[in-house]
């Protein structure tokens, strides 16, 4: 009998997975699912950012994978066909049951490019696909994020916040915690728990 299916979060930047869905990843890892975080760019301070990502993944209980781009690179430096090929390779290698990525209408263009490439890479794969809520809810959006899937993260939020803080080069100057807790409290109220994370189910075959 096979064990719990693997979970893969394919994100644009080193701290995106922890900010967008850290509590959910903690819960999957605690339940015995192999959890993988795929990072598509390494914008600056490559040695430090790699170390921070490794520590954050350790706190979650996940493995981290980097899309190859050199010592430091931006998402837009990688042609779309290369992103699709990298994601296709990693999905074939990791054999996940569930895939998470950015919302297709996120206001951050890096997030949009990664989301579109993920969808293209999944065109011939029978996997569950979920989009994360955009982390910046104050920015104007081309389309409203419509969550239809929720995860109770009441017991895992503190651990996920610790993982966010592991990205010290970013967290030291940005109030990530306040936004994460506010969103989690709002979604928790919607489903009758203290804290929750929200997703949009893009594709799932029940039977």
C-alpha positions in Angstrom: 0.0 0.0 0.0 1.4 3.4 -1.0 2.0 6.1 1.6 0.7 9.6 1.6 1.1 11.4 -1.8 3.8 14.0 -2.3 2.9 17.7 -2.3 4.8 20.2 -4.5 4.6 24.0 -4.1 6.1 25.7 -7.2 6.8 29.3 -6.4 8.6 32.3 -7.9 10.8 33.5 -5.0 12.6 31.9 -2.0 10.0 33.0 0.6 6.8 32.7 -1.4 5.8 29.2 -0.2 6.2 30.1 3.5 4.2 33.4 3.1 1.4 32.0 0.9 0.9 28.6 2.4 3.3 27.8 5.1 0.8 26.5 7.6 -0.7 24.1 5.0 2.8 22.7 4.1 3.5 22.2 7.8 0.3 20.2 8.1 1.1 18.0 5.0 4.6 17.3 6.3 3.3 16.4 9.8 0.8 14.0 8.2 3.6 12.1 6.5 3.4 13.6 3.0 6.7 14.2 1.2 6.7 18.0 0.8 8.8 19.8 -1.9 9.3 23.5 -2.4 10.4 24.5 -6.0 11.9 28.0 -6.2 12.1 29.7 -9.6 14.5 32.6 -9.0 17.4 33.7 -6.8 17.2 37.5 -7.1 20.1 38.5 -4.9 22.5 37.5 -2.2 22.6 33.9 -3.5 24.5 32.2 -0.7 22.4 33.9 2.0 19.1 33.3 0.2 19.9 29.6 -0.4 20.8 29.1 3.3 17.6 30.9 4.4 15.5 28.8 2.1 17.1 25.6 3.4 16.5 26.6 7.0 12.8 27.5 6.3 12.3 24.2 4.5 13.8 22.4 7.5 11.4 24.1 9.9 8.5 23.1 7.7 9.7 19.5 7.1 10.1 20.0 3.4 12.8 19.6 0.7 13.8 22.6 -1.4 14.6 22.5 -5.2 15.9 25.3 -7.3 15.2 25.9 -11.0 18.7 26.3 -12.5 19.5 29.8 -13.5 23.1 30.5 -12.5 24.5 32.3 -9.4 21.6 34.8 -9.3 18.7 35.3 -11.6 15.2 36.7 -12.0 12.2 34.8 -13.2 11.9 36.9 -16.3 15.5 36.0 -17.3 14.3 32.4 -18.0 12.3 31.9 -21.2 8.9 30.4 -20.7 9.8 27.3 -22.5 12.6 26.7 -20.1 10.4 27.2 -17.1 7.9 24.8 -18.5 10.6 22.2 -19.2 12.0 22.6 -15.7 8.6 22.2 -14.0 7.8 19.3 -16.3 11.1 17.6 -15.3 10.5 18.2 -11.6 6.9 17.0 -11.6 8.0 13.8 -13.4 10.8 13.3 -10.9 8.9 14.1 -7.7 5.6 12.4 -8.8 3.3 14.5 -6.6 -0.4 14.0 -5.9 -1.0 17.7 -5.3 0.6 20.8 -6.8 0.3 24.3 -5.5 1.3 27.5 -7.3 0.5 31.2 -7.6 -2.9 32.6 -8.6 -3.0 33.2 -12.3 -4.1 36.8 -11.8 -1.7 37.7 -9.1 -0.5 41.3 -9.2 3.2 40.2 -9.2 4.2 39.4 -12.7 6.8 36.9 -11.6 4.0 35.0 -9.9 1.9 35.1 -13.0 4.7 33.8 -15.2 5.3 30.9 -12.9 1.6 30.0 -12.6 1.2 29.9 -16.4 4.3 27.8 -16.8 3.0 25.4 -14.1 -0.3 25.0 -15.9 1.4 24.3 -19.1 3.7 21.7 -17.5 0.6 19.9 -16.1 -1.2 19.7 -19.5 -0.7 16.0 -19.7 -0.5 15.2 -16.0 -3.4 13.9 -13.9 -2.6 15.9 -10.7 -4.6 18.0 -8.3 -3.8 21.7 -8.9 -4.4 24.5 -6.4 -3.7 28.3 -6.6 -2.6 30.2 -3.5 -4.1 33.4 -2.4 -2.1 36.4 -3.5 0.0 37.7 -0.5 -0.6 41.4 -1.3 -4.3 41.9 -0.9 -4.1 45.7 -1.0 -2.8 45.8 -4.6 -5.2 46.2 -7.6 -5.9 42.9 -9.3 -7.1 41.9 -12.8 -9.4 39.3 -11.4 -10.8 38.6 -7.9 -9.3 35.7 -6.1 -12.2 33.3 -5.4 -11.2 30.7 -2.7 -13.0 27.4 -2.7 -10.7 25.3 -0.6 -9.6 26.0 2.9 -7.0 24.4 5.3 -7.3 24.8 9.1 -3.8 26.0 10.1 -4.6 26.8 13.8 -2.1 24.3 15.0 0.6 25.0 12.4 0.6 28.8 12.0 3.3 29.5 14.6 5.6 27.0 12.9 5.0 28.5 9.5 5.7 32.0 10.8 9.0 30.7 12.2 9.8 29.5 8.6 8.9 32.9 7.2 11.3 34.6 9.7 14.0 32.2 8.6 14.1 34.4 5.5 15.7 37.1 7.6 17.1 39.1 4.6 13.5 39.8 3.7 11.5 39.5 6.9 13.7 42.0 8.8 12.4 44.9 6.9 8.8 43.8 6.0 5.8 43.2 8.2 5.0 39.7 6.9 3.7 38.3 10.1 0.9 40.9 10.4 -0.5 40.2 6.9 -0.2 36.4 7.3 -2.0 36.4 10.6 -4.7 38.8 9.4 -5.5 36.7 6.3 -5.4 33.5 8.4 -7.8 34.9 11.0 -10.2 36.1 8.3 -10.3 32.7 6.5 -10.5 30.9 9.9 -13.6 32.8 10.7 -15.2 31.7 7.4 -14.8 28.1 8.2 -15.3 28.2 12.0 -11.7 27.8 13.2 -9.1 30.2 14.6 -6.8 30.3 11.5 -7.0 29.0 8.0 -5.3 29.4 4.6 -7.3 29.7 1.4 -6.8 28.3 -2.1 -8.6 28.1 -5.4 -8.9 24.5 -6.7 -8.0 24.7 -10.4 -8.2 21.0 -11.2 -9.2 17.9 -9.3 -10.6 14.6 -10.5 -12.6 12.9 -7.7 -13.1 9.5 -9.3 
